[in-house]
Amino acid sequence: MSTLVARYKTALGKSTGRQSLYDHSLACVDVALRVAQLAGEEPGPRLDRLVFATFVHDVGKLAPEFQAMLEAAANSRPLPGKRVKHEASTFDYDHPRLVLENKEVVQKELKATRGYDLDLAKLEGAMDHVWAFAVTHHGLFYLSYERDGAGNLRPLIRRQWTSFYPNEERRITLVDLLFEYHPLGGLVMIADLVASYCHEQGRDYAALFGRIATMGQLLDTLIERAPEIEESLQRSDPRDYSLRQVLQILAGGIQ
């Protein structure tokens, strides 16, 4: 059976240039490590969880429906009638099993490609947050834990923060992550945006970081370019990201 890394290498991550999900995910990790350095984050449990979450955050893109969308965009064809949001596919198909059973594979890949020593023990008890980073990384959804008819507690992906769900026992939202991992609660989102934008525009994110000294400067730059970034994202995933507003929330949280 294919490993998560093997699946990533054969799946599309971006339609532009047919970038693989593997290459996109590693670029996101590289950006995340640069942002963490800007924030002065020291090696430890928090950083291990953030880096692992960054690598697996797009696992929902393995969904056949989303791959069909990327293939259509890559070949300049109309997008298929059935459109999905990849964050909402985080728990679909065999995605959770792939992530859980391939922690060591990811660990070895991060060491070999990025020189990062991931301590798997630091992920114990933190997978709820890993899933939440995947679900929330475009600011649209949150993670809800609810009892089903058989009394089992299971994760669900919800969108309306103000709605009441009678079977819900707890939830993890983007705001929860911003508090828990301050000032890096938006790290997965920022890493994804920078890696995606630079790939779409054919720009070198290393050059971008060469001109930035603080997280505040980075977020100000992203907010300034929000319309351009959102337009590039919409090429393969047409929706309203409300990107400027989400970035302003992240920026406000680090003041």
ABEGO torsion letter per residue (X at the ends): XBBAAAAAAABBABABGGBBAAAAAAAAAAAAAAAAAAAGBBBEAAAAAAAAAAAAAAAAAABAAAAAAAAAAAAGBBBBABBBBAAAAAABEAAAAAAAAAAAAAAAAAAAAAGBBBBAAAABGAAAAAAAAAAAAAGABBBBBBBBAAGBBBBBBBABAABBBAABABBBBAAAAAAAAOAAAAAAAAAAAAAAAAAAAGBBAAAAAAABABAAAAAAAAAAAAAAAAAAAAAABBBBAGAAAAAAAAAAAAX
